[in-house]
Amino acid sequence: MTGIAMPAANPRILARRDEIVAGLRALVPGEGVIVSEDERRAFETDALTAYRRMPLAVVLPSTTEQVAAVLAFCDREGVPVVPRGAGTSLAGGALPQEDAIVIGVSKMTQVLDVDLASRTMRVQTGITNLGVSAAIAHEGFFYAPDPSSQLACTIAGNIAMNSGGAHCLKYGVTTNNLMGVTFVTMRGEIVEIGGDAMDAPGLDLLGVICGSEGQFGMVTEATLRILPMAEGARPILFGFETSEAAGAAVAAVLGAGIVPVAIEFMDKIAIDICEDFAHAGYPRDAGALLIVEVEGSPVELDEQLARIEMIARQHGATSSRQAKTAAEAAAIWKGRKSAFGAMGRISDYICMDGTIPTGRLPEVLHRITEICDAQGLKVANIFHAGDGNLHPLVLYDMNDPVSLAKAEEAGEEILRACVEVGGCLTGEHGVGIEKRELMTVQFTHVELAQMMRVKEAFDPNWLMNPAKVFPLEMARPSDVKVAA
Amino acid sequence: MTGIAMPAANPRILARRDEIVAGLRALVPGEGVIVSEDERRAFETDALTAYRRMPLAVVLPSTTEQVAAVLAFCDREGVPVVPRGAGTSLAGGALPQEDAIVIGVSKMTQVLDVDLASRTMRVQTGITNLGVSAAIAHEGFFYAPDPSSQLACTIAGNIAMNSGGAHCLKYGVTTNNLMGVTFVTMRGEIVEIGGDAMDAPGLDLLGVICGSEGQFGMVTEATLRILPMAEGARPILFGFETSEAAGAAVAAVLGAGIVPVAIEFMDKIAIDICEDFAHAGYPRDAGALLIVEVEGSPVELDEQLARIEMIARQHGATSSRQAKTAAEAAAIWKGRKSAFGAMGRISDYICMDGTIPTGRLPEVLHRITEICDAQGLKVANIFHAGDGNLHPLVLYDMNDPVSLAKAEEAGEEILRACVEVGGCLTGEHGVGIEKRELMTVQFTHVELAQMMRVKEAFDPNWLMNPAKVFPLEMARPSDVKVAA
C-alpha cells in the first residue's frame, strides 16, 4: 500500500494470542487490557495516518508497577511492545505491528507534586503537555516546550520524541526542560534517573532516553523544569515580498544578538490557508510572513520590537503589525498553531521535518519548490525559522497511491537536501518509520552501529518499539558479535 | 597511603612497556610521546593531589586521526587509557595508573570556526574554558559555563565532567551549552555526534557522553553554543547573622520567580579567608554572606536588585552592598573565584561537592558542622546556593595521615547526608575515584548495572579511564552474562 516496509508478523506470537492476553489480564486487572477489534482500531495508527497496523492487544496500566510487570512478561515471552502517548506522532513513531502489544499511558495522568521554590513539577507521563501548564498557570508558572499538538500530546510522547515547539528558540526542547524520570526497562526493572538537581553523578542516561523514540523502555513519571511566566509577551507580524528576504531578516535578527522566544515563517500558500482559518490579519499580499514574539516588561517589549522592526525593514519587510491586544496576539498564534489542521481540511499532506543552518534558508526553500514542481505536487512551508527547523507540507491525494508515492519521493529528496547543506533529517518529529531508511544519509554505519550498541544496552532482544529509527537492513551489533 | 583503593598494575603490561612506547611513537611522531620519569611526573596526579600514580607513558596527539590511531592501538594491545584535559579534577577523574597511558589534548587548542548568526563556535577541545570566551569577547559573545578553574581547565575536561560554574543557575551546565562533538571511540572509530542544530535524529549520544568522565572515548572537537553578553551585570552582597537566614533568603528569591545569574553563599570562615585575599569588602561581622548577580539593562538591574534586596531584608539581611563600579564587581567575584586557592594558602582541604534541595540548606549546614566537629576538623562552606550545590571544604593536614583519613570519613558522611535529604553525591566535580564507592549510596544495583551496560556499549573491555565512577567490587554486566 505504501512505500515503507514493516517486518512480517511472527506467526508464533500470533498463534499464542489468547495465552498472551490471559497473561496480560492477570497483570492489569479490569478494563486495562483491550482485545476487541473495534476498540483496538483506535490504536492502529498515529498522525502518520497513511500507515495502519492492528496490534495484538492494547494494555493501559494504571501504575508503574503494572508497567514493569507487563514489560517483564513481554520480555520473557518475546512479545514486541509499542509504547504510546496520545498517538500524535507525525513520523509513525507509535505505529503498531500485528505481533506487538500497544502499551499506553492514558490512565496515568496525575500531577504528583509542584515545587515552585525549586521550579520543578512531578507528573505521571500520561498527562497532556497543555495539562502541565494548565495545572500551574494560576501560580504564574508554565512548562516551556509547546508542540503544536500540545492539547493532545502527552509528556510520555514528548520525552520519547524530545519534542520542541514554537518557543524552543528561547527555552530549548524537552531535553532542556526535563530533570528526572521514573523509567521501566524492558526487563521490568524500575529505575530512577536524574532528579531535582541540574546535574547528577554517574552517566546522564536521562539525555539518551529523551528522544529514544520509545525504544529503550517506558517513562511513567517525570520531573519537569517549570518557569515563571514572563511579565508580558507580544508577537509582531512582518510581510515580505519573497521567502529569500524573510530568510535574510531571520539571520540578521539572530546575528544582532536578540533572542526572541519564537520566529515563525509561512510562505504564500500557508498564509492563505491559515488566514482563511484564523482571521488573524496575516498579510495576504505578501510572498512570505514572519511571526516574531518577544517577552519582557512593557518597556522591554517596546525596545526589542523597535530593534527587530528596524532590522526587518532593512531586509525588505513590506508590512508590519504588532498585536495590540491579548486577543490579537491569540489570533496570530491560533493561525500558526492550527496550520497543520487547517491544511488538513483542504488536502492530504505529508509533513517533513528537516533542519538547516539558518543562513541557508533561501536556497533550501528554492530547492524545495523545484523538487515538488518536478513531481507535480504543491508544497506549503510553515516552520520554526529561528532554529532552522523546516516543516514543508507536501500535498497529495490519499485516494491516489501514485500521488502518495510521489509525495514520499519528494519528501525524501527534501530531507537529503537538508542534510547536504549541513542540516539534519528531523528537527522534532523524530525518525519513526518515516525516516528510518534515510538515517544512512545522515550517519555513517560506524555511527549507527554505536547507537545500536547503546540501544542493546537497554533492550538486548530488540522488543521495544520495533522497526523504528534504525534501517531494517542493518545488522544488529549483537548479531555481528555472535557471527564473529 | 590513602583510603581509596586502586587496582594493582597488570604486570604483563608493565613488562611490555618498551614495545608499547615504540608502538605509540610510530603513531605520534616528534615530541608527542613522553617517557622520561621527570616529564611524566607532571601527569601523576590531578587537583585531588593526595593521590598520585605514575603513568606508563604520556601521549599528546596533535590531530583527531592520531587520537584514533592511539586508541585503536591501546584497544588491540589491552592497554588502559587515562584521558586528560588540564588535570584540574577535584575528584581524581584524571588520576593515572602504572599500567595505563595518559592521553592529553594540550596540543589541540585551535578555534576552528565562529558563527555568530547561528550562535555556535567550533573548537579543538584542548582550548581552555576562558580561551573560548576570550576568542569571541570582541564580538560581544561569551561561553556560559564558568568553572572556578576556567583559566586552566579545558573544554575536553568540561565535557567529560559536565562542568558547571557560578553562572549555571541561569545558563545551565556544559550539557546545556554543547551542540556537537567529534568523538573517538576506544576502537579508534571517529564519530560525529550532534551538530549545529538543537536536536538531531537518532539517539542523543551527546548527552550521555557529556559527563561520562572520560570512560567512553575521547572528544577532540566540539561545537559550543555561545551567547550574546547581557547589556550589563551587577552583583550585590548581603550579610546575614546566620546561615539559616541566608538559606531562607535564597529559597525566597527563587520562589518569587526571579532568575539571578548566580547566587553564591559563604560562611564565616570562608568570608574571612576570601576577604584577606581579595579585599572585596565582604562583611567580616556577618555569619554568612550571599553574592547575588543579576543581568540586564540599567533599568532592569535596578528593578531586579530592588526586589531582591526587599526579600533579603525580609529574611534578616543585616547589610547589603551593590557593586557601584566594574572594579568593585570584579573584586567581589575575584574573592569568590579564588576561594579554593585562598583556602589552599592556609590549609590542606578536601572539597566536597554534594547537592541538596535548596529548601534543606539550613539543616544540612548544621549537620555538616556536627559531622566535622565530631572528627575535630574545621570546615568552610562556599557554594552555588541558587542550585543547591554545596562545596564544604574540610580542612586537614596533609602531613598527618590520620587527619586525612578523618577528613575523608567526614566527607563521606557529608555526602550521605546530602543524599538522605534528596540531594546527590556530586554537583559538578564528578565521581572520579573519590566518590566511586559511594555510588551505591545514591543508586541501586539495578541502576548502576544499567549504567555499566551503557559504558560497555562504548568500551566493552573497560580500558577507558579505569577504576573511576563505578564501585570496584561491582561485577561488570558482561562478566555476569558470561557466568549465566
Interface residues (C-beta under 8 A of the other chain):
Chain A: D115 L116 A117 S118 R119 G140 F141 N162 G164 C168 G172 V173 T175 N176 T185 E189 I190 V191 E192 I193 G195 D196 A197 M198 D199 A200 P201 G202 L203 D204 L205 L206 G207 V208 C210 G211 S212 P228 A251 L254 G255 G257 V259 S297 V299 E300 E303 T355 P357 T358 G359 D387 G388 N389 G422 G423 C424 L425 T426 G427 E428 G430 V431 K435 M439 Q442 F443 T444 V446 E447 L448 Q450 M451 R453 V454 K455 E456 A457 F458 V469
Chain B: D115 L116 A117 S118 R119 G140 F141 N162 G164 C168 G172 V173 T175 N176 T185 E189 I190 V191 E192 I193 G195 D196 A197 M198 D199 A200 P201 G202 L203 D204 L205 L206 G207 V208 C210 G211 S212 P228 A251 L254 G255 G257 V259 S297 V299 E300 E303 T355 P357 T358 G359 D387 G388 N389 G422 G423 C424 L425 T426 G427 E428 G430 V431 K435 M439 Q442 F443 T444 V446 E447 L448 Q450 M451 R453 V454 K455 E456 A457 F458 V469
